[in-house]
Amino acid sequence: MWKKRESIIWIVCLAMICSLFSVKGSAMEFYISQKGKDANPGTRKKPFASLARAQRAVREKIADGLNEDVTVFIREGTYFLPESLVFAPEDSGNEKYSVTWAAFPGERVILSGGIEVSKWKKNKNNKNLWQAQMPNAKDENWRPRQIYVNGVRAIRARTPNPDETPPFIQIENAELNENLDLYTIKISPDKMENLQNTDDIEIMIRGNWEINRKRIKEIDRNTGVVTLSPPHVEPLEWNAPKTDRWCFFENAPEFLDAPGEWRLDRQTGVITYLPRAGEKKKKAEVIVPRLKHLLELRGAPENPIRNLHFRGIRFEHAQWEMPEAGYMGIQACHFYSRDKSGNKIWDRIDAAIQWNHVESSSITDGAIAHTGGVGIALISGCRNNVIEGNRIFDISGNGIMLGGPHDEPGAPKDNRIANNHIHDCGVDLMGAVGVWVGLAQRTCISHNLIHDLPYSGISVGWQWNPEPSVCKENIIEYNHIHDVMKELADGGGIYTLGFQPESVIRGNLIHDVHRSPYAQAAPNNGIFIDEGSKGFLFEKNVIYKTAAEPVRFNRSQSDWHTWKDNSFLTEPPYPEDSGIADLEPRYRSPE
């Protein structure tokens, strides 16, 4: 009798469990594989071959009425994108059901915006050099600024080399005339005495907290006068080229003298590379970025993208094309340039992943790497989104950017940036930061591991006075920030700007804030509370080993903020076994 009753109970329980799952409905799945065909139905046994075909299938499902979650699984491999992946409202989920694009569990999936360069040959005049024709470069007037050999960024041929002492040339003088049509730099003539031509050469000039990059028109090797290529814009005073600034030059054949260096002849489309030890022409994987954006989410104010997710995917190889007027740095990958009409504009670096008007969506447990611009940017109208568990590294600009217009409807709100590993950003643009938050509300930046940056770790705020703005109620908590400020000056582990009422900086561990011997101007600090910063609670932060004082104010003051239980020291404040782990970020690696 008991066994019969027990069987009935189990049957009833099983029916209840099944009914719970049946309320929402079973999820629909599509599959993509490099072994698939777009003529297939997109099932696990008969997958699609391309992301574009899967996108069409998902759109058809959404158009018919989304009544279940949809997941697109991408199988192992590197997928070279023919064009940027662009998602619109017709690709999104709704309030009840989600759409997710995911790497198949346990498999490594790379979405690449590059092309592979092969058929390398030895240079006729120097057998140590490899040369290859870059596909379509000459015809498309394509000027890539990076290449990656076996997954490692190659160094654009430069002088002086990074390992020389000093690794820069000091400028003797810089002049921009009143008509803005002649810009010259004066260096010692012996620095360029062996240079045969100036085609394709670029100069990088360090400022205080940003840099400048310009193409070269000509170099007078007798006088050391370098004429920069027009058009020109007047630079920001504190970062402007001037006497005693440091610079280096890139992309001349004569600079190609160290293993791992490369250059592009823009006229012929030929790449020349000096291999590192052990690299073989026939086995080397050489990828050149081609696409500016890898993933774009383009919602609209009246019709945002919702409930769209990307999980476990690596996004790699995006390029940024420098404008003709160059890059005259302002701050954190914003720069002066000129528009098509010749007007001076305030511009910002493009991102490999760029979102506008996106809500309740996420990018998690993946990676963003090997980009010529910014890693990921959430701009206007982005709300309730999550960037979590990603590794973001080898980025030319900022790792993550979050910030929109100075208006209430467009400002990003309630976004979370958590548990990410962010390192080695600002590779080409030294003024970059790990995480930049401009004008945004209720952003949570939590438990991130951030390190090895040329400038600041986290920057929050984008107004240079204590007047009210849309920026408020942001939280920066339990992040571990170290080995930052390795190149430039006037920043810190955390950097703030403007009035941000009810904002909190809590439980962060900041240490090893450096000062380069080539840095100029103001000090580098654990936390730099800059112009107009007001309304913060600073609580339980630990700061030690900083180049200057742990905390510095500029046009702000201590009593504009609330302070509780912080530890600002010059050496590690505790032994490893002291139980201070409460302050350590709970970073979890996605790999």
Legacy VTK file of the C-alpha trace (Angstrom):
# vtk DataFile Version 3.0
C-alpha trace
ASCII
DATASET POLYDATA
POINTS 591 float
0.000 0.000 0.000
2.786 2.428 0.929
4.690 1.729 -2.306
1.575 2.484 -4.325
1.013 5.749 -2.438
4.725 6.705 -2.884
4.443 6.124 -6.646
1.379 8.358 -6.834
3.210 11.109 -4.930
6.163 10.945 -7.330
3.852 11.083 -10.346
2.061 14.136 -8.946
5.386 15.893 -8.180
6.694 15.152 -11.637
3.532 16.529 -13.190
3.821 19.695 -11.104
7.448 20.188 -12.186
6.535 19.692 -15.824
3.672 22.150 -15.492
6.019 24.780 -14.074
8.313 24.464 -17.079
5.402 24.399 -19.517
4.062 27.748 -18.301
6.860 29.638 -20.010
7.340 27.246 -22.882
10.447 25.467 -24.084
13.243 27.638 -25.429
13.942 27.698 -29.151
17.543 27.047 -30.216
19.451 27.766 -33.400
23.007 26.619 -34.135
25.883 27.993 -36.201
28.925 25.957 -37.197
31.808 26.349 -39.603
30.785 22.906 -40.857
27.194 24.016 -41.412
25.273 25.319 -44.416
22.969 28.297 -44.643
20.502 26.083 -46.508
20.153 23.991 -43.331
17.339 24.521 -40.801
19.802 25.690 -38.131
19.342 22.747 -35.778
22.105 21.163 -33.708
22.513 18.363 -36.257
22.081 20.643 -39.270
23.443 24.063 -38.266
23.683 27.279 -40.219
27.082 28.406 -41.526
26.809 32.166 -40.932
25.666 34.578 -38.271
23.743 36.543 -40.889
21.587 33.519 -41.722
20.910 32.866 -38.043
19.970 36.518 -37.566
17.371 36.233 -40.321
15.936 33.117 -38.675
15.665 34.854 -35.310
14.029 37.904 -36.898
11.403 35.672 -38.504
10.699 34.088 -35.140
10.356 37.511 -33.470
8.132 38.819 -36.261
5.783 35.852 -35.793
5.465 36.718 -32.103
8.058 35.903 -29.457
6.476 33.431 -27.009
9.636 31.689 -25.773
13.298 32.404 -25.130
15.558 32.114 -28.168
19.224 31.086 -27.986
21.667 31.025 -30.898
24.600 28.730 -30.105
27.841 29.332 -32.011
30.150 26.346 -32.267
33.950 26.388 -31.923
36.072 28.463 -34.285
37.123 31.891 -35.537
34.455 33.581 -37.640
35.816 36.388 -39.840
32.985 38.884 -40.177
32.376 40.222 -43.704
30.743 43.299 -42.152
29.796 44.620 -38.736
27.099 42.738 -36.862
24.258 45.250 -36.571
21.253 44.551 -34.354
18.079 46.656 -34.395
14.786 46.525 -32.463
13.557 43.742 -34.739
16.366 41.552 -33.295
15.494 42.050 -29.653
13.571 40.197 -27.017
10.641 41.600 -25.112
9.799 42.090 -21.444
9.038 38.390 -20.982
11.307 36.509 -23.375
14.996 36.930 -24.182
17.199 36.514 -27.232
20.711 35.244 -26.505
23.734 34.734 -28.744
26.171 32.401 -27.007
29.308 30.377 -27.492
28.458 26.701 -27.208
29.382 25.587 -23.657
33.059 24.666 -23.350
33.965 25.905 -26.837
36.078 28.911 -27.848
34.318 31.228 -30.265
36.016 34.291 -31.794
34.195 36.866 -33.894
36.932 38.687 -35.778
36.799 41.937 -37.704
40.101 41.203 -39.390
41.436 39.351 -42.371
44.267 36.846 -42.426
47.350 37.804 -44.444
49.268 34.907 -45.954
51.722 34.127 -48.755
54.637 35.755 -46.989
57.902 36.036 -48.902
61.413 37.098 -47.985
62.414 40.644 -48.802
64.849 40.679 -51.748
67.203 43.125 -50.067
66.942 41.808 -46.507
66.271 38.096 -46.073
65.344 38.622 -42.396
62.214 40.543 -43.386
58.876 39.058 -44.420
56.652 40.782 -46.962
53.077 40.191 -48.113
50.465 41.983 -50.151
47.567 42.994 -47.968
44.279 42.165 -49.704
42.467 45.222 -51.137
44.630 47.683 -49.185
45.822 49.607 -52.227
42.445 49.724 -53.949
40.471 50.745 -50.853
43.005 53.264 -49.544
43.001 51.206 -46.363
45.460 52.219 -43.641
45.460 49.683 -40.812
47.335 50.707 -37.698
47.804 47.284 -36.091
48.602 43.707 -37.025
48.568 40.627 -34.788
50.992 37.747 -35.226
50.037 34.487 -33.516
47.689 36.421 -31.240
50.261 39.057 -30.217
50.161 42.710 -31.242
53.152 43.590 -33.425
54.916 46.908 -32.864
54.490 49.492 -35.572
58.082 50.236 -36.617
59.242 53.209 -34.590
62.177 55.268 -33.447
63.328 55.277 -30.755
62.368 51.691 -29.931
60.401 51.065 -26.724
63.368 49.358 -25.047
65.839 52.198 -25.747
66.856 54.755 -23.125
65.224 57.148 -23.543
62.418 55.599 -25.612
61.443 59.089 -26.821
62.948 62.140 -28.537
62.627 65.472 -26.768
61.104 68.327 -28.772
63.087 71.555 -28.975
60.221 73.701 -30.234
56.693 73.525 -31.699
54.812 76.208 -33.659
51.314 76.442 -35.151
50.785 79.606 -37.174
47.738 81.864 -36.811
46.166 80.641 -40.051
46.345 77.030 -38.814
47.936 75.944 -42.087
51.523 75.378 -40.932
52.486 73.238 -37.929
56.156 72.477 -37.285
58.117 70.540 -34.693
61.837 71.056 -34.104
64.047 68.168 -32.979
67.784 67.540 -33.019
68.846 66.981 -36.690
70.879 63.878 -35.873
67.718 61.969 -34.851
66.611 61.603 -38.478
69.882 61.754 -40.392
69.454 58.387 -42.186
65.846 58.902 -43.253
65.329 58.573 -47.022
61.651 59.543 -47.357
58.703 60.644 -45.245
55.836 58.753 -46.870
53.386 57.307 -44.301
55.348 58.505 -41.232
53.412 59.456 -38.124
54.511 61.267 -34.953
53.243 60.650 -31.409
53.689 63.543 -28.941
53.029 63.125 -25.236
51.008 65.763 -23.384
50.194 65.993 -19.686
47.250 63.576 -19.501
46.697 62.901 -23.220
48.721 62.545 -26.415
48.760 63.883 -29.967
49.189 61.946 -33.204
49.790 63.538 -36.598
50.973 62.419 -40.015
54.191 63.932 -41.344
54.364 66.070 -44.480
58.140 66.477 -44.632
61.312 66.416 -42.539
64.301 68.679 -43.073
67.165 66.425 -41.989
69.632 69.319 -41.951
67.678 71.497 -39.528
65.534 68.912 -37.733
62.320 70.761 -38.641
59.376 68.395 -38.994
56.356 69.736 -40.897
53.092 68.114 -39.863
50.511 67.193 -42.461
47.423 69.462 -42.628
44.613 70.074 -41.833
45.359 71.318 -38.318
43.321 72.194 -35.243
44.428 74.172 -32.244
45.261 71.642 -29.506
44.272 71.688 -25.855
46.843 73.881 -24.102
47.829 71.371 -21.403
48.457 68.575 -23.911
49.771 70.655 -26.813
53.082 69.912 -28.543
55.660 72.291 -27.071
59.271 72.595 -25.945
60.523 69.621 -23.891
57.608 67.362 -24.777
58.552 63.773 -25.649
57.780 62.125 -28.997
58.506 59.161 -31.252
58.063 58.476 -34.978
56.380 55.483 -36.639
56.092 53.614 -39.930
59.262 54.385 -41.944
61.305 51.560 -43.537
64.373 52.771 -41.648
62.601 52.224 -38.313
62.120 48.501 -38.965
65.047 47.272 -36.883
63.700 45.171 -33.977
61.974 41.758 -33.890
58.209 42.076 -33.768
58.094 45.347 -35.725
56.083 45.928 -38.920
55.155 48.688 -41.356
52.699 49.298 -44.155
53.541 50.926 -47.475
50.249 52.659 -48.128
50.995 53.232 -51.814
51.606 49.558 -52.628
49.625 47.838 -49.870
52.679 45.784 -48.873
53.217 44.811 -45.230
56.792 44.240 -44.088
57.460 42.380 -40.833
60.594 41.516 -38.866
59.724 38.223 -37.147
60.310 37.353 -33.537
62.449 34.358 -32.643
60.791 31.084 -33.562
58.156 32.505 -35.898
57.810 30.728 -39.257
56.332 32.239 -42.406
54.241 29.223 -43.349
52.853 28.647 -39.858
52.315 32.199 -38.633
48.770 33.467 -38.240
48.830 37.172 -39.163
45.572 39.086 -38.790
44.980 42.689 -39.846
41.881 44.476 -38.442
39.486 45.699 -41.125
36.142 46.533 -39.465
35.653 49.602 -37.258
32.769 48.065 -35.302
32.342 44.368 -34.610
28.968 44.605 -32.898
26.521 47.512 -33.045
23.201 47.675 -31.237
21.129 50.461 -32.790
17.948 51.066 -30.883
15.874 54.224 -31.103
14.572 56.514 -28.330
10.986 55.501 -29.066
11.871 51.858 -29.814
14.900 50.623 -27.831
16.468 47.197 -28.139
15.480 45.059 -25.152
16.462 41.772 -23.534
19.246 40.914 -25.999
22.270 39.068 -24.611
25.751 37.948 -25.699
27.443 35.250 -23.639
30.874 33.645 -23.759
31.949 35.201 -27.089
35.365 36.714 -27.844
35.285 39.852 -30.001
38.644 40.590 -31.620
40.393 42.668 -34.303
38.701 46.036 -34.805
40.419 49.045 -36.337
40.187 52.796 -35.825
41.044 55.059 -38.755
42.733 58.271 -37.627
41.159 61.393 -39.231
43.196 63.510 -41.624
43.526 66.206 -38.942
45.065 63.629 -36.624
44.391 62.951 -32.973
44.794 65.993 -30.698
43.939 64.532 -27.318
41.595 66.240 -24.858
40.936 63.558 -22.240
40.087 59.840 -22.011
39.971 59.172 -25.783
38.174 62.394 -26.666
40.028 64.589 -29.119
39.917 67.663 -31.330
39.553 67.119 -35.065
37.747 68.643 -38.047
34.506 67.625 -39.708
33.980 67.388 -43.479
33.259 71.115 -43.643
36.523 71.953 -41.916
34.964 72.956 -38.596
36.753 72.142 -35.355
34.912 69.406 -33.469
35.156 67.504 -30.211
35.216 63.833 -31.228
35.637 60.482 -29.489
37.286 57.204 -30.434
35.020 54.554 -31.948
34.397 51.306 -30.081
34.573 47.721 -31.311
31.234 47.153 -29.560
28.893 50.147 -29.567
25.356 50.388 -28.145
22.714 53.116 -28.374
19.217 52.961 -26.862
19.573 49.479 -25.417
17.760 48.254 -22.311
17.964 45.187 -20.040
20.640 43.554 -22.201
24.077 42.145 -21.445
27.488 41.042 -22.587
28.903 38.447 -20.202
31.652 35.852 -19.707
33.457 36.704 -22.943
36.383 38.833 -24.060
37.164 41.952 -26.063
40.726 42.158 -27.354
43.086 43.413 -30.048
41.258 46.611 -30.944
42.548 49.822 -32.522
39.998 51.965 -30.706
37.839 51.562 -27.588
36.698 48.133 -26.380
32.999 48.664 -25.620
30.885 51.841 -25.446
27.344 52.258 -24.157
26.234 55.717 -25.211
22.745 57.275 -25.451
19.666 55.834 -23.813
21.308 52.695 -22.422
19.517 51.428 -19.297
19.612 48.411 -16.987
22.381 46.724 -18.955
25.122 44.461 -17.603
28.788 44.088 -18.630
30.047 41.264 -16.439
32.681 38.543 -16.273
34.596 39.646 -19.376
38.315 39.930 -20.014
39.056 43.230 -21.782
42.673 43.630 -22.850
45.105 44.732 -25.562
42.923 47.727 -26.344
44.318 50.833 -28.068
41.913 53.163 -26.235
39.579 52.964 -23.230
38.473 49.523 -22.092
34.843 50.389 -21.309
32.991 53.666 -21.949
29.593 54.532 -20.529
28.180 57.989 -21.040
25.701 59.896 -23.115
24.414 63.394 -23.753
23.830 66.032 -21.105
20.070 65.503 -20.993
17.799 63.434 -18.811
16.213 61.241 -21.537
19.518 60.341 -23.192
21.710 59.774 -20.129
22.509 56.106 -19.417
20.875 54.847 -16.220
21.118 51.818 -13.923
23.887 49.982 -15.784
26.248 47.530 -14.058
29.938 46.909 -14.862
31.069 44.055 -12.640
33.585 41.240 -12.241
35.541 42.129 -15.377
39.306 41.765 -15.817
40.481 44.931 -17.570
44.152 45.392 -18.387
46.626 46.648 -20.978
44.386 49.338 -22.433
45.710 52.585 -23.930
48.282 50.704 -25.977
48.276 53.349 -28.767
46.428 56.164 -27.002
48.128 56.689 -23.649
45.386 58.951 -22.270
42.984 56.009 -22.098
41.427 54.582 -18.915
40.160 51.168 -17.916
36.564 52.250 -17.251
35.238 55.684 -18.243
31.821 56.851 -17.058
30.794 60.284 -18.282
27.293 61.665 -17.796
25.336 58.771 -16.320
23.106 57.889 -13.382
23.125 55.007 -10.912
25.996 53.216 -12.582
27.464 50.393 -10.512
31.162 49.646 -11.131
31.836 46.704 -8.851
34.427 43.967 -8.181
36.517 44.597 -11.291
40.226 43.789 -11.526
41.905 46.712 -13.335
45.644 47.002 -13.937
48.550 47.876 -16.240
47.304 51.108 -17.727
49.153 54.200 -18.956
46.686 56.565 -17.287
43.808 56.265 -14.769
41.990 53.092 -13.739
38.410 54.388 -13.390
37.177 57.841 -14.429
33.693 59.024 -13.449
32.050 62.353 -14.303
32.282 64.720 -17.279
31.641 68.243 -16.036
34.376 70.616 -14.860
32.406 72.558 -12.213
30.203 71.926 -9.140
26.960 72.791 -10.925
24.167 70.152 -11.110
24.128 67.829 -14.093
22.500 64.531 -15.044
25.445 62.695 -13.446
24.527 61.348 -9.975
24.113 58.329 -7.691
26.987 56.357 -9.201
28.665 53.615 -7.158
32.296 52.505 -7.482
32.868 49.666 -5.038
35.217 46.783 -4.240
37.430 47.148 -7.293
41.099 46.151 -7.222
43.140 48.734 -9.141
46.912 48.533 -9.431
49.854 49.384 -11.677
48.202 52.373 -13.301
49.530 55.819 -14.333
52.507 54.108 -15.960
52.995 56.769 -18.659
51.127 60.057 -18.238
50.307 62.441 -15.386
47.497 64.188 -13.514
45.324 61.152 -12.828
44.943 58.258 -10.421
43.545 54.867 -9.607
40.146 56.556 -9.491
39.516 59.972 -11.068
36.385 62.096 -10.542
34.884 65.190 -12.162
31.867 67.337 -11.291
28.978 67.387 -8.855
27.630 63.838 -8.406
25.204 63.833 -5.458
24.642 60.563 -3.586
27.546 58.875 -5.339
29.657 56.347 -3.430
33.304 55.241 -3.707
33.569 52.313 -1.310
35.804 49.366 -0.461
38.261 49.814 -3.338
41.837 48.540 -3.088
44.261 50.838 -4.955
48.029 50.458 -5.026
51.133 50.842 -7.189
50.167 54.112 -8.815
53.264 55.000 -10.834
55.062 58.066 -12.189
57.023 57.767 -15.455
60.278 59.753 -15.712
58.775 61.202 -18.928
55.515 62.306 -17.277
55.006 66.043 -17.031
52.837 68.381 -14.936
50.695 67.415 -11.924
51.140 64.420 -9.571
49.668 60.932 -9.790
47.506 59.773 -6.876
45.427 56.933 -5.540
42.237 58.983 -5.931
42.309 62.309 -7.777
39.227 64.401 -6.936
39.255 66.926 -9.748
37.372 70.021 -10.833
33.965 70.507 -9.265
33.859 67.035 -7.684
31.221 67.179 -4.959
28.747 64.959 -3.134
30.681 61.683 -2.765
30.801 59.248 0.128
34.322 57.788 0.444
34.175 54.706 2.648
36.518 51.806 3.532
38.932 52.397 0.662
42.519 51.149 1.042
45.268 53.029 -0.819
49.029 52.462 -0.648
52.194 52.768 -2.739
51.285 55.847 -4.748
53.709 58.140 -6.571
52.275 61.160 -4.721
49.781 61.555 -1.862
46.989 58.936 -1.712
44.259 61.559 -2.279
44.494 64.911 -4.083
41.984 67.715 -4.654
41.820 70.243 -7.483
39.029 72.836 -7.370
37.295 70.579 -4.884
37.723 70.188 -1.148
37.444 67.581 1.564
34.340 68.990 3.253
32.345 68.719 0.019
32.362 64.949 0.647
31.716 62.417 3.429
34.598 60.242 4.709
34.312 56.977 6.685
36.902 54.358 7.708
39.398 54.786 4.848
43.049 53.637 5.058
45.478 55.813 3.129
49.023 54.475 3.539
52.392 54.377 1.812
53.021 50.640 2.303
50.799 47.527 2.332
48.685 47.900 5.488
48.342 44.247 6.400
50.028 40.823 6.177
48.596 38.420 3.631
46.895 36.309 6.305
45.259 39.203 8.168
41.709 38.536 6.978
41.472 41.739 4.973
39.969 39.685 2.115
36.675 41.510 2.673
38.164 44.372 0.686
39.421 42.236 -2.198
37.271 42.165 -5.340
35.553 38.868 -6.021
36.734 38.762 -9.612
35.934 35.551 -11.458
37.855 34.753 -14.617
35.825 33.942 -17.736
38.586 31.709 -19.077
LINES 1 592
591 0 1 2 3 4 5 6 7 8 9 10 11 12 13 14 15 16 17 18 19 20 21 22 23 24 25 26 27 28 29 30 31 32 33 34 35 36 37 38 39 40 41 42 43 44 45 46 47 48 49 50 51 52 53 54 55 56 57 58 59 60 61 62 63 64 65 66 67 68 69 70 71 72 73 74 75 76 77 78 79 80 81 82 83 84 85 86 87 88 89 90 91 92 93 94 95 96 97 98 99 100 101 102 103 104 105 106 107 108 109 110 111 112 113 114 115 116 117 118 119 120 121 122 123 124 125 126 127 128 129 130 131 132 133 134 135 136 137 138 139 140 141 142 143 144 145 146 147 148 149 150 151 152 153 154 155 156 157 158 159 160 161 162 163 164 165 166 167 168 169 170 171 172 173 174 175 176 177 178 179 180 181 182 183 184 185 186 187 188 189 190 191 192 193 194 195 196 197 198 199 200 201 202 203 204 205 206 207 208 209 210 211 212 213 214 215 216 217 218 219 220 221 222 223 224 225 226 227 228 229 230 231 232 233 234 235 236 237 238 239 240 241 242 243 244 245 246 247 248 249 250 251 252 253 254 255 256 257 258 259 260 261 262 263 264 265 266 267 268 269 270 271 272 273 274 275 276 277 278 279 280 281 282 283 284 285 286 287 288 289 290 291 292 293 294 295 296 297 298 299 300 301 302 303 304 305 306 307 308 309 310 311 312 313 314 315 316 317 318 319 320 321 322 323 324 325 326 327 328 329 330 331 332 333 334 335 336 337 338 339 340 341 342 343 344 345 346 347 348 349 350 351 352 353 354 355 356 357 358 359 360 361 362 363 364 365 366 367 368 369 370 371 372 373 374 375 376 377 378 379 380 381 382 383 384 385 386 387 388 389 390 391 392 393 394 395 396 397 398 399 400 401 402 403 404 405 406 407 408 409 410 411 412 413 414 415 416 417 418 419 420 421 422 423 424 425 426 427 428 429 430 431 432 433 434 435 436 437 438 439 440 441 442 443 444 445 446 447 448 449 450 451 452 453 454 455 456 457 458 459 460 461 462 463 464 465 466 467 468 469 470 471 472 473 474 475 476 477 478 479 480 481 482 483 484 485 486 487 488 489 490 491 492 493 494 495 496 497 498 499 500 501 502 503 504 505 506 507 508 509 510 511 512 513 514 515 516 517 518 519 520 521 522 523 524 525 526 527 528 529 530 531 532 533 534 535 536 537 538 539 540 541 542 543 544 545 546 547 548 549 550 551 552 553 554 555 556 557 558 559 560 561 562 563 564 565 566 567 568 569 570 571 572 573 574 575 576 577 578 579 580 581 582 583 584 585 586 587 588 589 590
